[in-house]
Amino acid sequence: MDNDIRILIGLTDPNIHFDPKAEQHFNGTDTVTWNFLLTYTTSCEKCGTPMVNNGTKTVIHKGPRSAFKFQNFRIRKQKFLCKKCGHTSIAQLRDIKPNNHIIDKVKQVVAMELSENASQKHIALDNNVSTQTVMRAAEGLLVYNKTNFHYLPQNIAFNDFKSGKFATSGMSMILIDSVNHRLRALSDELRDAYAFYRGILYAIETRDEAELKSVLYPKKSDAQYRSLPKAMKKARRTIRKHFDEIINSFIYGFSNGPIEGSNNKIKAIKRTAYRFRSFKNFRLRILISFKNSFYSMNYKQKAADLNNVKSAD
């Protein structure tokens, strides 16, 4: 595999090659899966002795989009064994951080798209990742936010905006330099609450139990442990309490939506009629209003039969 192909698919590691034991790629509807082999010679990290090959392990990484298709990299990574001390290791790909499954190039594209006027959900769908991944990419950019706390602009413009229950006062404030329009401050609570909200929606839309657990039970290093508002923490506790019921909805696909919709329709009938004196009339009006009730279906069938008889006459 030459460098041009590596650039095209978003890889730079010179030790990766097409897997000779598999087809080069498999074309799916929206995804192309590439088969690679990652191997090289290495020495033991502990004793410095050259290591021998000890089988392979196949992993799958998400790659950047190319030619309007998402890319998956199925990589057969070489495992190594030190015969002197027994230490083992596995080949590491330069284009991805340890213990990650998303290529660095994807995260770079996500970080660049964050500067555009696009929602996190749109960016996530555009790069085949979750909204949580988009937010983690945004947090990775914080290292570039080198604020000078010993400097105050001569002219400052400021305004407030509604952030709802995410802030104690219901409002947050934004400040910019009036000369160069550089942003000075923004509410952390609003950002983290929105990331939590989008994470919950993504997990429910994709019916992903593992994704929902990662949002509801975050690690201590996640933003939710730092500045998630009290209102959102209360919502998180409520969702945790009903976690089993939510997972059941993922499996069976049933919900209270239809019955809640029916209840709202009955309330609308009651408001429109300014109440009913007789429950019999109220019940009849409800049965007529619902198209899938036995009363309504039988009535329509009878009306259709009468129309057919009249047409025959």
C-alpha angles and dihedrals in degrees: 000000000000128000093259091062091046091054092046094054095037102252127126103174108117092204096067120094139165111284108252090204095059141040115279094243145347120222115219129178095271102359138062116206116204122200115217140172120216115196140140141149118274143166130234114274091216106043104011094237117144109260127226128223114269106183128284139272122213118221132172123223130186113241134193122279118267131179090002092302133103117241131222120191114211101195125187101209120203117240119212134208130196108216092197102056102008094241115155132200141163132231113270124217114225093214096065137049119245116276092014127116099195120083114242090238090065092053090049091054090048091051092051093049090053088074090061126083094261132121122249089243091055092049090048093051091044091057100032094244136114125265088246089061090051090053092048088052088053091050089052088063092061090089087071093054097095102169117193104224091183094064130075121185117240091231122036128185118198139176139168131234135192113263095167120211091345090088128047093240095037090242135085130198132227124198129192137177106258092216105048097015092232114166112243106182144000133179113270091196093061093049095049094043091052091050090052091048093050091046091056092048092049093050092050095045092051094038088229112162094186092051091049091052091050090054096044096042105036126179120256090253093060122102093246090073092055111046113353106144120247092246091057092045088055090050090049091053090051093051090048089053091055096036095121092051091050092051089050088056088054090054102040102026095223123133142168090251098104095047092045089050091050090050091052090050091052090051090051091051090050093049093047093051094043087234131308129259093208125048088206091062091043091053092046092051090051093050091049093049094054108077094201097052117112090240093054095043093048091047092052091047091051091049091050091051091051091050090051091051092050091049090052091051 
